[in-house]
Amino acid sequence: TYRQVQYRRHRSIFRSCAEVSSSMLIPSQTDDHMLTAISADGSISAKAVVTTSLISEATRLQNLGGLASAALGRALSCSLLVAEGLKDNEQFQVKFDGDGPLRGVFALANGRLESRGYVGNPAVTLPTNARGKLDVGAGVGKGSMQVVRTKFLPGDERPTQYSSITEIRTGEIPEDINYFLLESEQRQGALAAGVFVQGDGKDEAEAAQASADAVTLQTAGSSARGTLRVIAAGGWYVQLLPFAAEESIELLEANIEAMQARSPTTLVREGFGARGMIKLLLNGLDPQFADLRAVPSIAASCPCSEDRVFRTLRLLPADEMQAIKDNNEVVEVKCEFCGTLYRLTPAEIDEKM
């Protein structure tokens, strides 16, 4: 169709950004937040998120190294951007099952903007890539990416899951997710996410070499663990809406091209919040903003509980449970998302089971 041919003309734009006025900054705002907007002509939707506290929390709770923090941070930020706008109990879940030393990256987010995730090997260190950035692509490796969407269909009381599996294109995470959105869901747009990490004793210039930002536009047609600090994390997502005006598409492309100099985390470190990022993306398109939303912490939203631990124990064979009691063993279970440790004595197990 005409639109398909038209969209094929818009293929490759990478990165951030352009000088802006101080009115685009949000004063002293450090809390994680999400904001959405739409261009006045209804051609383009935009979302932006700041996740510095969230990724810092995940890094601390899971004792992540720099590469693992960058990979998980990208995945969580992207999942939040895709999940925004879903119903409360609907979810977007992504799992990178690659052959790289990270041994997999998993992230999910729901319509309440609750999120969690993990990496298989949090202690991985690799040389930086050719651009001097953390080499997330090499850490993820080649393999498959699985996406699971949980949706409520009209009239249904329980959600339905839809799964898709596709090949990992680059392992950089935003690029792979954006390819999926284009090819599987026909969503045409640009997706960016990044994490800026710094180890103790690093100055700003050295820390810049440890930044890990990635952005991709798709239209059809290393620090020691324990000393790591997450300085900034976040991202943005723009999507072309049906029957988008050619003039608006061209202006969006020009805005993204103008943002080449600064990545999402550069903007966050300079004081930009979600509103400032969207104003850059939709500059000249008169963005109409929705309400600002808070992004909950992992500890506040993690669904782990002692009851869940007992439900898992009930799945063990009877002889194994009896051996635990006979040997007077204390069962320890640690949540892989929030790090909460549950210790159950034989007496407690016997009482509640």
C-alpha positions in Angstrom: 0.0 0.0 0.0 1.0 3.7 -0.2 1.7 3.9 3.5 3.9 0.8 3.4 5.9 2.2 0.6 6.1 5.5 2.3 7.3 3.9 5.6 10.1 2.0 3.8 11.7 5.3 3.0 12.3 5.9 6.7 14.9 3.4 7.8 17.9 4.2 9.8 18.3 7.0 12.4 20.4 6.5 15.5 20.8 8.3 18.8 20.2 11.5 20.6 20.1 15.0 20.6 20.3 18.9 20.2 20.6 21.9 22.4 17.5 22.8 24.3 16.3 25.6 26.6 16.3 25.2 30.4 12.5 25.2 30.4 12.7 21.5 29.3 14.5 20.5 32.5 12.6 19.2 35.5 13.9 20.9 38.7 15.5 18.6 41.3 13.4 15.6 40.2 15.2 12.4 41.2 12.3 9.9 41.5 11.7 7.4 38.7 8.8 8.4 36.5 7.0 7.7 33.2 5.3 10.2 30.9 3.5 9.8 27.6 2.4 12.3 25.0 0.9 12.4 21.5 1.6 14.9 18.7 -1.2 17.5 18.2 -2.1 16.0 14.8 -2.3 12.5 16.2 0.5 11.2 14.0 3.0 10.1 16.7 2.9 8.9 20.2 5.9 9.3 22.6 6.9 7.8 25.9 9.9 8.5 28.1 11.0 7.0 31.4 13.6 7.6 34.1 14.7 4.4 35.9 17.8 5.4 37.7 16.6 4.3 41.2 15.0 1.1 39.8 18.2 0.0 38.1 20.3 1.0 41.0 18.1 -1.1 43.3 18.2 -4.1 41.0 22.0 -3.7 40.8 22.3 -3.6 44.6 19.8 -6.4 45.3 21.3 -8.8 42.8 25.0 -7.7 43.2 25.3 -7.0 39.5 28.5 -6.2 37.7 28.6 -3.3 35.2 27.7 -5.4 32.1 24.9 -7.2 33.9 23.5 -3.9 35.2 23.6 -2.4 31.7 21.8 -5.4 30.1 19.2 -5.7 32.8 18.7 -2.0 32.9 18.0 -1.8 29.2 15.6 -4.7 29.3 13.7 -3.3 32.3 13.4 0.2 30.8 12.3 -1.2 27.4 9.7 -3.4 29.1 8.3 -0.5 31.0 8.0 1.6 27.9 6.2 -1.2 26.0 3.9 -2.0 29.0 2.8 1.5 29.6 -0.8 1.8 28.5 -1.7 -1.8 29.3 -4.4 -2.7 31.8 -3.1 -3.1 35.4 -2.7 -6.9 35.2 -1.6 -7.2 31.6 2.1 -7.8 31.1 4.9 -7.6 28.7 7.7 -10.1 29.3 10.9 -10.6 27.3 13.6 -13.3 27.7 16.9 -13.3 25.8 18.2 -16.8 25.6 21.6 -16.3 24.1 24.9 -18.1 24.1 26.8 -15.2 25.6 28.4 -15.3 29.1 25.4 -13.4 30.7 23.5 -16.7 30.3 20.2 -15.0 29.6 18.4 -11.8 30.4 14.8 -11.7 31.6 12.5 -8.7 32.3 8.8 -8.1 32.7 6.5 -5.1 33.4 2.8 -4.7 33.8 0.3 -1.9 33.3 0.9 -0.6 36.9 4.5 -0.1 35.8 5.7 -2.8 38.2 8.8 -4.5 36.9 11.4 -7.1 37.7 14.0 -9.1 36.0 17.4 -10.9 36.3 20.5 -12.0 34.4 21.8 -15.6 34.6 25.4 -14.6 35.4 25.7 -11.2 37.3 29.5 -11.3 37.5 30.4 -11.2 33.8 33.1 -8.8 32.7 34.1 -8.3 29.0 36.3 -5.8 27.1 34.5 -2.7 25.9 33.2 -2.7 22.3 34.7 -0.7 19.4 32.9 2.4 20.6 34.3 2.1 24.1 30.9 1.0 25.6 29.9 -1.9 27.7 29.5 -4.8 25.2 26.0 -5.9 26.0 25.6 -7.6 22.6 28.6 -9.9 23.2 27.3 -10.6 26.7 23.9 -11.6 25.4 25.3 -13.5 22.4 23.3 -15.3 19.7 20.2 -17.3 20.2 16.5 -16.6 20.6 14.3 -13.9 22.1 11.0 -14.9 23.6 8.2 -12.4 24.2 5.1 -13.2 26.2 2.2 -10.8 26.4 -0.6 -11.3 28.9 -3.9 -9.7 27.8 -7.5 -9.6 28.9 -9.8 -10.3 26.0 -13.3 -8.8 26.0 -15.5 -10.7 28.4 -12.7 -12.8 29.8 -12.1 -12.9 33.6 -8.7 -14.4 33.3 -5.8 -13.1 31.1 -4.7 -15.0 28.0 -1.0 -15.4 27.2 0.5 -15.0 23.7 4.0 -16.1 23.1 6.4 -15.3 20.2 9.9 -16.4 19.6 12.3 -14.7 17.3 16.0 -14.7 16.6 18.3 -12.3 18.5 19.5 -9.8 15.9 22.2 -7.9 17.8 21.9 -8.7 21.6 21.8 -4.9 22.3 18.3 -5.3 23.6 16.4 -2.2 22.5 17.2 -3.0 18.9 16.0 -6.6 19.2 12.8 -5.5 21.0 12.1 -2.8 18.4 12.6 -5.4 15.5 10.0 -7.6 17.3 7.5 -4.7 17.6 7.9 -4.0 13.9 7.8 -7.5 12.5 5.4 -9.2 14.9 3.1 -6.3 15.9 3.6 -3.9 13.0 4.5 -1.1 15.4 6.8 1.3 13.6 9.0 3.6 15.6 12.2 4.2 17.5 13.2 2.7 20.9 16.1 3.8 23.1 17.4 2.7 26.5 20.6 2.9 28.5 22.4 2.7 31.8 25.3 4.8 32.9 27.4 3.1 35.6 30.4 4.2 37.5 32.8 2.5 39.9 34.5 3.9 42.9 37.4 6.1 42.0 36.4 6.8 38.5 36.2 10.3 37.2 33.6 11.5 34.7 35.7 10.9 31.7 36.5 7.3 32.6 32.9 6.7 33.6 31.8 7.7 30.1 33.5 4.7 28.8 31.2 2.5 30.9 28.0 4.0 29.6 25.6 1.7 27.9 23.0 3.3 25.7 21.3 1.9 22.7 18.7 3.3 20.4 17.1 2.0 17.2 14.6 3.3 14.7 12.7 0.7 12.7 10.1 1.4 10.1 8.7 -1.1 7.6 10.0 -0.5 4.0 34.1 -2.9 33.9 33.7 -2.0 37.5 34.2 -4.3 40.4 31.0 -5.7 42.0 30.1 -4.0 45.2 31.6 -0.7 44.1 29.2 -0.1 41.2 27.0 3.0 41.1 24.2 3.5 38.7 24.4 7.2 37.8 21.6 7.4 35.3 19.1 5.1 33.5 16.1 5.6 31.3 14.9 5.6 27.8 12.3 6.7 25.3 10.0 5.2 22.6 8.2 6.9 19.7 5.6 5.2 17.6 4.1 6.1 14.2 0.3 6.0 14.5 -2.0 4.9 11.7 -2.2 7.4 8.8 0.7 9.4 10.2 1.3 12.6 8.2 4.4 12.6 6.1 5.4 16.0 7.4 5.2 14.8 11.0 7.3 11.7 10.2 10.0 13.9 8.5 10.0 16.2 11.5 10.4 13.3 13.9 13.3 12.0 11.9 14.9 15.4 12.0 14.4 15.6 15.8 16.0 12.2 16.4 18.9 13.1 14.0 19.4 16.3 15.9 19.6 14.3 19.2 22.7 12.4 17.9 25.0 14.1 20.4 23.3 12.9 23.6 22.0 9.5 24.6 19.1 8.9 27.0 21.4 8.7 30.0 23.3 11.8 29.0 20.0 13.7 29.1 19.1 12.2 32.5 22.6 13.2 33.8 22.0 16.7 32.5 18.8 17.0 34.4 16.2 16.1 31.8 13.2 14.1 32.9 10.7 12.3 30.8 8.9 15.6 29.8 12.2 17.1 28.6 13.0 14.0 26.5 9.6 14.0 24.9 9.8 17.7 24.1 13.0 17.0 22.2 11.4 14.1 20.3 8.2 16.0 19.4 9.8 19.4 19.0 7.6 21.3 16.5 4.7 18.8 16.9 2.9 20.4 19.8 3.0 17.4 22.2 -0.1 16.8 24.3 1.0 15.3 27.6 -0.8 12.8 29.9 -0.3 12.7 33.6 3.1 11.9 35.1 3.3 8.4 36.6 5.6 7.0 39.2 7.6 3.8 38.6 7.4 1.6 41.7 10.5 0.1 43.3 11.3 -3.6 42.9 10.9 -4.1 46.7 7.5 -2.4 46.8 6.1 -4.4 43.9 7.8 -7.8 44.0 5.1 -10.5 44.4 7.3 -12.9 46.3 6.0 -14.1 49.7 6.2 -16.8 52.3 3.0 -18.3 50.9 4.6 -18.6 47.5 7.5 -20.4 49.1 5.2 -22.9 50.8 3.3 -23.5 47.5 6.6 -24.3 45.9 7.6 -26.7 48.7 4.3 -28.5 48.3 5.4 -29.5 44.8 8.4 -31.5 46.1 8.1 -35.3 46.4 6.9 -36.5 49.8 10.2 -38.4 50.4 12.2 -35.2 49.9 10.0 -33.3 52.3 10.3 -36.0 54.9 14.1 -36.0 54.6 14.1 -32.3 55.3 12.2 -32.9 58.5 14.2 -35.9 59.5 17.5 -34.1 59.0 16.2 -31.0 60.8 17.2 -28.9 57.8 16.5 -25.2 57.6 15.2 -24.4 54.1 16.5 -21.1 52.6 14.8 -19.6 49.6 16.0 -16.3 48.0 13.9 -14.3 45.6 15.9 -13.9 42.4 14.2 -10.5 41.7 14.2 -8.6 45.0 16.8 -10.6 47.0 14.4 -11.3 49.9 15.7 -14.4 51.9 13.1 -16.7 53.4 14.3 -19.1 56.1 11.9 -21.9 57.1 12.6 -24.3 60.0 11.3 -27.9 60.0 8.8 -26.8 62.7 7.4 -24.0 60.6 7.2 -26.3 57.6 5.4 -29.0 59.6 3.0 -26.5 61.0 2.0 -24.8 57.7 2.1 -27.9 55.5 
